[in-house]
Amino acid sequence: MCCPSNLLLELDPPNLILTPHMAYASVQSLETLAEQLIGNLEAYMAGQPRHLIDQTGQ
């Protein structure tokens, strides 16, 4: 076993297959991410930031 400190890799059921998750890396997903990033930056620069986190705990 390559990484005994990783709990998922310590599991050894006969029907378990671990694979990397690459669905986010499609061209369409990366384009959408870039569009959202640009939109968020433009909104911030215009004084209208989006998706603010309420840090007051209320």
MOPAC internal coordinates of N, CA, C and O (Angstrom, degrees):
PM7 1SCF
backbone

  N    0.0000 0     0.00 0     0.00 0    0    0    0
  C    1.4572 1     0.00 0     0.00 0    1    0    0
  C    1.5292 1   108.10 1     0.00 0    2    1    0
  O    1.2310 1   120.30 1   -44.94 1    3    2    1
  N    1.3231 1   117.04 1   135.06 1    3    2    1
  C    1.4667 1   120.50 1  -173.01 1    5    3    2
  C    1.5212 1   113.22 1   -78.02 1    6    5    3
  O    1.2310 1   119.31 1   144.29 1    7    6    5
  N    1.3151 1   118.93 1   -35.71 1    7    6    5
  C    1.4618 1   121.14 1  -171.55 1    9    7    6
  C    1.5185 1   110.43 1  -137.27 1   10    9    7
  O    1.2310 1   119.52 1  -103.35 1   11   10    9
  N    1.3133 1   118.52 1    76.65 1   11   10    9
  C    1.4665 1   119.39 1  -175.09 1   13   11   10
  C    1.5220 1   113.77 1   -64.46 1   14   13   11
  O    1.2310 1   119.23 1   165.96 1   15   14   13
  N    1.3392 1   119.07 1   -14.04 1   15   14   13
  C    1.4562 1   119.79 1   179.12 1   17   15   14
  C    1.5324 1   112.02 1   -80.62 1   18   17   15
  O    1.2310 1   119.71 1   172.25 1   19   18   17
  N    1.3293 1   118.15 1    -7.75 1   19   18   17
  C    1.4565 1   122.13 1  -179.83 1   21   19   18
  C    1.5231 1   108.86 1   -96.00 1   22   21   19
  O    1.2310 1   120.89 1   -64.54 1   23   22   21
  N    1.3416 1   115.90 1   115.46 1   23   22   21
  C    1.4657 1   120.76 1  -175.68 1   25   23   22
  C    1.5241 1   112.31 1   -57.86 1   26   25   23
  O    1.2310 1   119.69 1   138.69 1   27   26   25
  N    1.3414 1   118.20 1   -41.31 1   27   26   25
  C    1.4655 1   119.89 1   179.73 1   29   27   26
  C    1.5187 1   112.10 1   -61.75 1   30   29   27
  O    1.2310 1   120.74 1   143.04 1   31   30   29
  N    1.3228 1   116.18 1   -36.96 1   31   30   29
  C    1.4562 1   118.97 1  -179.83 1   33   31   30
  C    1.5174 1   112.20 1   -77.79 1   34   33   31
  O    1.2310 1   120.05 1   163.30 1   35   34   33
  N    1.3181 1   117.51 1   -16.70 1   35   34   33
  C    1.4622 1   120.64 1   176.34 1   37   35   34
  C    1.5225 1   111.41 1   -78.33 1   38   37   35
  O    1.2310 1   119.96 1   157.25 1   39   38   37
  N    1.3242 1   117.68 1   -22.75 1   39   38   37
  C    1.4625 1   120.93 1   177.81 1   41   39   38
  C    1.5189 1   108.67 1   -65.77 1   42   41   39
  O    1.2310 1   120.74 1   -37.36 1   43   42   41
  N    1.3183 1   116.19 1   142.64 1   43   42   41
  C    1.4614 1   118.29 1  -177.68 1   45   43   42
  C    1.5287 1   112.58 1  -140.12 1   46   45   43
  O    1.2310 1   119.64 1  -138.32 1   47   46   45
  N    1.3586 1   118.30 1    41.68 1   47   46   45
  C    1.4636 1   117.26 1   176.27 1   49   47   46
  C    1.5327 1   109.63 1   -70.72 1   50   49   47
  O    1.2310 1   120.02 1   -29.46 1   51   50   49
  N    1.3199 1   117.56 1   150.54 1   51   50   49
  C    1.4643 1   120.21 1  -175.45 1   53   51   50
  C    1.5333 1   114.04 1   -66.18 1   54   53   51
  O    1.2310 1   119.74 1   160.31 1   55   54   53
  N    1.3314 1   118.11 1   -19.69 1   55   54   53
  C    1.4695 1   119.85 1  -176.75 1   57   55   54
  C    1.5273 1   113.02 1  -109.63 1   58   57   55
  O    1.2310 1   119.60 1  -159.56 1   59   58   57
  N    1.3386 1   118.37 1    20.44 1   59   58   57
  C    1.4604 1   122.48 1  -179.83 1   61   59   58
  C    1.5249 1   110.11 1   -98.82 1   62   61   59
  O    1.2310 1   121.14 1   -55.37 1   63   62   61
  N    1.3367 1   115.42 1   124.63 1   63   62   61
  C    1.4588 1   120.76 1   175.67 1   65   63   62
  C    1.5190 1   106.98 1  -126.73 1   66   65   63
  O    1.2310 1   119.88 1   -58.80 1   67   66   65
  N    1.3201 1   117.84 1   121.20 1   67   66   65
  C    1.4584 1   122.37 1   178.32 1   69   67   66
  C    1.5224 1   108.69 1   -95.74 1   70   69   67
  O    1.2310 1   120.79 1   -52.22 1   71   70   69
  N    1.3256 1   116.10 1   127.78 1   71   70   69
  C    1.4597 1   120.64 1   179.05 1   73   71   70
  C    1.5240 1   109.11 1  -133.47 1   74   73   71
  O    1.2310 1   119.88 1   -26.74 1   75   74   73
  N    1.3266 1   117.83 1   153.26 1   75   74   73
  C    1.4657 1   119.46 1   177.24 1   77   75   74
  C    1.5206 1   110.71 1   -70.76 1   78   77   75
  O    1.2310 1   120.69 1   -30.95 1   79   78   77
  N    1.3257 1   116.28 1   149.05 1   79   78   77
  C    1.4636 1   121.26 1   178.14 1   81   79   78
  C    1.5231 1   107.84 1   -95.15 1   82   81   79
  O    1.2310 1   120.07 1   -68.09 1   83   82   81
  N    1.3151 1   117.48 1   111.91 1   83   82   81
  C    1.4575 1   121.72 1  -176.14 1   85   83   82
  C    1.5236 1   112.64 1  -118.19 1   86   85   83
  O    1.2310 1   119.73 1  -171.35 1   87   86   85
  N    1.3230 1   118.12 1     8.65 1   87   86   85
  C    1.4642 1   120.17 1  -175.40 1   89   87   86
  C    1.5278 1   112.13 1   -61.79 1   90   89   87
  O    1.2310 1   120.17 1   150.16 1   91   90   89
  N    1.3123 1   117.28 1   -29.84 1   91   90   89
  C    1.4646 1   119.87 1  -178.50 1   93   91   90
  C    1.5266 1   111.54 1   -71.39 1   94   93   91
  O    1.2310 1   119.28 1   164.19 1   95   94   93
  N    1.3095 1   118.98 1   -15.81 1   95   94   93
  C    1.4579 1   121.76 1  -171.64 1   97   95   94
  C    1.5274 1   113.66 1   -93.20 1   98   97   95
  O    1.2310 1   119.65 1  -164.27 1   99   98   97
  N    1.3170 1   118.28 1    15.73 1   99   98   97
  C    1.4619 1   119.40 1   176.91 1  101   99   98
  C    1.5248 1   109.48 1   -70.04 1  102  101   99
  O    1.2310 1   120.51 1   -21.04 1  103  102  101
  N    1.3020 1   116.63 1   158.96 1  103  102  101
  C    1.4643 1   121.01 1   179.26 1  105  103  102
  C    1.5279 1   109.84 1   -58.27 1  106  105  103
  O    1.2310 1   120.47 1   135.60 1  107  106  105
  N    1.3235 1   116.70 1   -44.40 1  107  106  105
  C    1.4653 1   120.44 1  -178.92 1  109  107  106
  C    1.5278 1   110.94 1   -62.93 1  110  109  107
  O    1.2310 1   119.87 1   138.02 1  111  110  109
  N    1.3205 1   117.85 1   -41.98 1  111  110  109
  C    1.4637 1   120.62 1   179.92 1  113  111  110
  C    1.5247 1   111.42 1   -64.75 1  114  113  111
  O    1.2310 1   120.25 1   138.00 1  115  114  113
  N    1.3220 1   117.13 1   -42.00 1  115  114  113
  C    1.4633 1   120.21 1   179.39 1  117  115  114
  C    1.5262 1   111.24 1   -67.49 1  118  117  115
  O    1.2310 1   120.16 1   143.79 1  119  118  117
  N    1.3268 1   117.31 1   -36.21 1  119  118  117
  C    1.4714 1   120.11 1   176.26 1  121  119  118
  C    1.5240 1   110.58 1   -65.02 1  122  121  119
  O    1.2310 1   120.50 1   136.47 1  123  122  121
  N    1.3277 1   116.65 1   -43.53 1  123  122  121
  C    1.4651 1   121.01 1   178.84 1  125  123  122
  C    1.5223 1   110.35 1   -62.24 1  126  125  123
  O    1.2310 1   120.34 1   136.55 1  127  126  125
  N    1.3291 1   116.96 1   -43.45 1  127  126  125
  C    1.4551 1   121.07 1   178.40 1  129  127  126
  C    1.5240 1   110.92 1   -60.63 1  130  129  127
  O    1.2310 1   120.39 1   136.12 1  131  130  129
  N    1.3272 1   116.86 1   -43.88 1  131  130  129
  C    1.4687 1   120.78 1   179.32 1  133  131  130
  C    1.5286 1   110.72 1   -63.82 1  134  133  131
  O    1.2310 1   120.09 1   138.50 1  135  134  133
  N    1.3263 1   117.44 1   -41.50 1  135  134  133
  C    1.4706 1   121.09 1   178.97 1  137  135  134
  C    1.5223 1   110.91 1   -63.13 1  138  137  135
  O    1.2310 1   120.40 1   138.08 1  139  138  137
  N    1.3286 1   116.84 1   -41.92 1  139  138  137
  C    1.4587 1   120.41 1   178.74 1  141  139  138
  C    1.5223 1   110.76 1   -65.64 1  142  141  139
  O    1.2310 1   120.29 1   138.62 1  143  142  141
  N    1.3083 1   117.05 1   -41.38 1  143  142  141
  C    1.4544 1   121.02 1   179.08 1  145  143  142
  C    1.5255 1   110.64 1   -61.78 1  146  145  143
  O    1.2310 1   120.40 1   132.29 1  147  146  145
  N    1.3105 1   116.84 1   -47.71 1  147  146  145
  C    1.4666 1   120.83 1   179.64 1  149  147  146
  C    1.5281 1   110.36 1   -62.22 1  150  149  147
  O    1.2310 1   120.03 1   135.79 1  151  150  149
  N    1.3245 1   117.54 1   -44.21 1  151  150  149
  C    1.4580 1   121.11 1   178.76 1  153  151  150
  C    1.5187 1   112.07 1   -61.10 1  154  153  151
  O    1.2310 1   120.56 1   138.72 1  155  154  153
  N    1.3290 1   116.53 1   -41.28 1  155  154  153
  C    1.4623 1   120.17 1   178.56 1  157  155  154
  C    1.5200 1   111.53 1   -65.86 1  158  157  155
  O    1.2310 1   120.36 1   138.60 1  159  158  157
  N    1.3313 1   116.92 1   -41.40 1  159  158  157
  C    1.4638 1   119.91 1   178.12 1  161  159  158
  C    1.5269 1   111.55 1   -65.48 1  162  161  159
  O    1.2310 1   120.24 1   137.73 1  163  162  161
  N    1.3253 1   117.14 1   -42.27 1  163  162  161
  C    1.4609 1   120.53 1   178.61 1  165  163  162
  C    1.5261 1   111.05 1   -63.13 1  166  165  163
  O    1.2310 1   120.46 1   138.56 1  167  166  165
  N    1.3216 1   116.72 1   -41.44 1  167  166  165
  C    1.4665 1   120.36 1   178.52 1  169  167  166
  C    1.5278 1   110.47 1   -64.15 1  170  169  167
  O    1.2310 1   120.41 1   137.64 1  171  170  169
  N    1.3163 1   116.82 1   -42.36 1  171  170  169
  C    1.4689 1   120.61 1   179.05 1  173  171  170
  C    1.5228 1   110.56 1   -62.07 1  174  173  171
  O    1.2310 1   120.47 1   134.17 1  175  174  173
  N    1.3127 1   116.70 1   -45.83 1  175  174  173
  C    1.4710 1   120.80 1  -178.88 1  177  175  174
  C    1.5317 1   111.46 1   -65.83 1  178  177  175
  O    1.2310 1   120.27 1   154.23 1  179  178  177
  N    1.3337 1   117.08 1   -25.77 1  179  178  177
  C    1.4607 1   121.41 1   178.46 1  181  179  178
  C    1.5344 1   111.68 1   -86.53 1  182  181  179
  O    1.2310 1   120.71 1  -176.50 1  183  182  181
  N    1.3491 1   116.25 1     3.50 1  183  182  181
  C    1.4622 1   119.91 1   179.40 1  185  183  182
  C    1.5057 1   113.97 1    80.70 1  186  185  183
  O    1.2310 1   120.14 1  -161.71 1  187  186  185
  N    1.3272 1   117.33 1    18.29 1  187  186  185
  C    1.4624 1   122.29 1   179.94 1  189  187  186
  C    1.5278 1   110.28 1  -128.62 1  190  189  187
  O    1.2310 1   120.12 1  -116.07 1  191  190  189
  N    1.3326 1   117.38 1    63.93 1  191  190  189
  C    1.4655 1   119.52 1  -177.33 1  193  191  190
  C    1.5286 1   111.88 1   -61.51 1  194  193  191
  O    1.2310 1   121.38 1   -32.40 1  195  194  193
  N    1.3031 1   114.97 1   147.60 1  195  194  193
  C    1.4710 1   122.16 1  -179.07 1  197  195  194
  C    1.5291 1   110.17 1  -106.96 1  198  197  195
  O    1.2310 1   121.43 1   -18.73 1  199  198  197
  N    1.3143 1   114.86 1   161.27 1  199  198  197
  C    1.4711 1   122.48 1   170.87 1  201  199  198
  C    1.5241 1   112.29 1    55.40 1  202  201  199
  O    1.2310 1   120.91 1  -133.44 1  203  202  201
  N    1.3171 1   115.87 1    46.56 1  203  202  201
  C    1.4611 1   120.12 1   178.95 1  205  203  202
  C    1.5186 1   110.44 1   -75.33 1  206  205  203
  O    1.2310 1   121.04 1   -32.66 1  207  206  205
  N    1.3112 1   115.62 1   147.34 1  207  206  205
  C    1.4603 1   121.85 1   178.44 1  209  207  206
  C    1.5186 1   108.48 1  -101.77 1  210  209  207
  O    1.2310 1   120.98 1   -51.77 1  211  210  209
  N    1.3287 1   115.74 1   128.23 1  211  210  209
  C    1.4624 1   120.56 1   178.43 1  213  211  210
  C    1.5198 1   108.33 1   -75.50 1  214  213  211
  O    1.2310 1   120.09 1   -72.56 1  215  214  213
  N    1.3139 1   117.43 1   107.44 1  215  214  213
  C    1.4560 1   121.40 1  -177.04 1  217  215  214
  C    1.5313 1   112.88 1   -91.70 1  218  217  215
  O    1.2310 1   120.33 1  -173.32 1  219  218  217
  N    1.3255 1   116.97 1     6.68 1  219  218  217
  C    1.4644 1   119.98 1   179.12 1  221  219  218
  C    1.5189 1   111.02 1   -83.46 1  222  221  219
  O    1.2310 1   120.12 1   166.07 1  223  222  221
  N    1.3211 1   117.37 1   -13.93 1  223  222  221
  C    1.4634 1   120.63 1  -179.45 1  225  223  222
  C    1.5145 1   113.32 1    81.87 1  226  225  223
  O    1.2310 1   120.21 1  -167.84 1  227  226  225
  N    1.3145 1   117.20 1    12.16 1  227  226  225
  C    1.4701 1   119.46 1  -178.22 1  229  227  226
  C    1.4954 1   110.82 1  -102.84 1  230  229  227
  O    1.2310 1   120.10 1   180.00 1  231  230  229

